[in-house]
Amino acid sequence: AGRISGRIYRQVWAASMTDIEIHRLCAEAMHYAPIRTYKGYVTIGIDNIHYAPLHDDAQCMAMVKKLSIAVEKFPSRPWKASRWDGRDWPEYYDENLNRAACTCVAKMQQERQV
């Protein structure tokens, strides 16, 4: 952990969870009840919608908006996704915007469950 302008921050590179774990945790964070997992996506709701925000831009951006995820991109640097969690600003980096945002949400959801 480090400090920027008196705020504590953590930098985490997105890579420590499987895609299916990320999808399940993102579905839970969005208050969707995951029904089952299959070939990298999560099935949700009575209509068996395939929820895979790592691969679906619309699902990812809906999650970013609903959960107030801050995203940034600077030249020659990867995407950064972060959100104030009440204690600090965990920052998640990846070359893929969806992966950075989804990992940020999944890690926050995972910490809530502990």
N, C-alpha and C positions, 0 to 999 in steps of 0.2 A: 504494500500500500504506500501511497505517496500523498503529497499535499499540493493543491493548487488554490491559491487565494484563500487559504484557511480551510478549504474543504478536503475531506478525505476522498480518495478515489482508488479504484482497483482497475487494473488493465488485464483483461482476459482474452486470449485468442480463442476463437470458436473452434472447438475440435474434440471435446471430451465426451460427447454423448452421441448415440446413434441417431439417425434420422427419425426412426420410429419413436424413440423416447422424446425427441424434440417435438414431434407432431402431437403426441399424447399430452405433454405438459402444456403446449400452446392451446390445445383444445380445452383443457381444464381451466387455464387462465381466462379464456374467453367465455367460460361457464357453459361450454358444450359438454354433454355427457358422452364420452367416448364409448362406443358399443363394442367395437373390435378393431384389431389391427390386421392389415393385410398388405403385403408387398410394398412396404414403405409409406403407406398412408393410414390414416385413422378414419373409420366410418363413424359418423355422428348422426343423431336425430332419427326421427321416424322415417325420413325419406332416404336413409342410408347415404348421405352426402359424403363424398370422399374429401377429407380435410387434410391438406398437405401444403401448408403455407411456405415451406421451403421451396416449393416448385410452382406455386400459384401466386402470382403477383397481387391479384385482387384480394385474396385471403390474407396475405401478409400485410398489405397496406390497410385493410380494415382493422387488423390487430394493432398495427402501429398507431392508428388514429384512436381506437377505443381505449388503449392502455397508455396513451401519451408517451410513446417511446420517442426519444430524440435521436435523429439520425444526422450524421455529418459526413461529408466527403471532401477531402482536400486533394489537390493534384499530387500524384505519385505516392499516395497513401491509401490504405484500405478503408472500406466503410467502417464507421463507428456507430454503434447503437448504445444508448444509455438511458437510464431512468433513475430519478431520485427515489431511493427506497426507505427514506426516513433516517438513515444513518450516513450514507455516502452515495456516490455516483458510480456504480459498477459500469465499466466500459467494456464492450465486446467488439472485437475487430475481425473482419473477414473481407476478402476480395469480393464476395457476393453479398449484396445488401440484404437479401432475404435471410441468408444464414446468420448474419450479424444480428438482425432484429429478432429472429426466432430464437437464437441462443440466449439473447438478453432476456426474453420473456420466459423461456424454459428454465433458466437458472433462477430467476426470481420466483417462479412457481415452485421449483424444487426446494428452495430455501424456506418457503412458507409451510411446506409439508413436514419439515424437520421439527 
